[in-house]
Amino acid sequence: MDNLQAYINFEIVAFCLLFGKIIKDSTPIKNNLIPIILGVVGILFCIGLKQELSFQVIITGLVSGWMSTGVHSVVKGVSDVRE
């Protein structure tokens, strides 16, 4: 788990979480395509933040973008349990 934490950028996770919510609510894009889109957006956002293109930057963006879909699923699951 410690190794995975090195590849997580919480700014990217927050941005992708918000971006994914906007995509889901305002476009006709299917839900199964949103993680792919967020992975690409995470990579592009990370490249913009770091101002470099390297393997670690790509993996950090990808993992952070995909982590936002996991965060969304957990929040959705917790809110479903409360209702």
Wavefront OBJ file of the C-alpha trace (Angstrom):
o trace
v 0.000 0.000 0.000
v 2.872 2.384 0.721
v 4.097 1.982 -2.834
v 0.682 2.886 -4.240
v 0.470 6.036 -2.126
v 3.513 7.408 -3.935
v 1.411 7.502 -7.113
v -1.632 9.311 -5.702
v -2.073 13.059 -6.105
v -5.100 14.254 -4.182
v -5.459 17.426 -6.271
v -5.955 15.231 -9.335
v -8.344 12.937 -7.465
v -10.489 15.916 -6.418
v -10.428 17.444 -9.907
v -11.336 14.137 -11.579
v -14.094 13.479 -9.041
v -15.677 16.831 -9.893
v -15.056 16.394 -13.628
v -16.602 12.911 -13.546
v -19.694 14.239 -11.784
v -20.062 16.934 -14.446
v -19.662 14.358 -17.233
v -22.192 12.012 -15.651
v -24.827 14.687 -15.049
v -24.534 16.775 -18.199
v -23.557 14.486 -21.082
v -25.014 11.347 -22.667
v -21.720 9.461 -22.175
v -22.237 5.924 -20.873
v -21.142 5.258 -17.292
v -18.704 2.512 -18.293
v -16.652 5.033 -20.315
v -16.218 7.529 -17.478
v -13.267 5.704 -15.782
v -11.388 5.648 -19.096
v -12.034 9.350 -19.605
v -10.968 10.154 -16.049
v -7.767 8.141 -16.473
v -6.854 10.198 -19.539
v -7.877 13.465 -17.853
v -5.797 12.507 -14.811
v -2.750 11.902 -17.002
v -3.185 15.220 -18.815
v -3.761 17.109 -15.562
v -0.683 15.535 -13.981
v 1.455 16.413 -17.000
v 0.201 19.985 -16.668
v 0.994 20.099 -12.953
v 4.463 18.564 -13.189
v 5.400 20.185 -16.507
v 7.138 17.008 -17.639
v 6.375 13.757 -19.386
v 7.723 10.658 -17.682
v 6.548 7.183 -16.753
v 5.954 8.218 -13.139
v 3.883 11.249 -14.170
v 1.718 9.093 -16.448
v 1.174 6.450 -13.757
v 0.432 9.101 -11.111
v -2.183 10.716 -13.334
v -3.732 7.393 -14.284
v -3.903 6.043 -10.715
v -5.264 9.342 -9.392
v -7.889 9.554 -12.136
v -9.018 6.003 -11.491
v -8.980 6.547 -7.737
v -11.626 9.225 -8.169
v -14.011 6.579 -9.532
v -13.299 4.462 -6.462
v -13.978 7.388 -4.143
v -17.257 8.021 -5.966
v -18.273 4.368 -5.566
v -17.500 4.376 -1.837
v -19.415 7.611 -1.237
v -22.347 6.319 -3.267
v -22.330 3.011 -1.354
v -22.232 4.743 2.021
v -25.057 7.113 1.080
v -27.170 4.173 -0.172
v -26.713 2.397 3.170
v -27.898 5.457 5.114
v -31.149 5.713 3.162
l 1 2 3 4 5 6 7 8 9 10 11 12 13 14 15 16 17 18 19 20 21 22 23 24 25 26 27 28 29 30 31 32 33 34 35 36 37 38 39 40 41 42 43 44 45 46 47 48 49 50 51 52 53 54 55 56 57 58 59 60 61 62 63 64 65 66 67 68 69 70 71 72 73 74 75 76 77 78 79 80 81 82 83
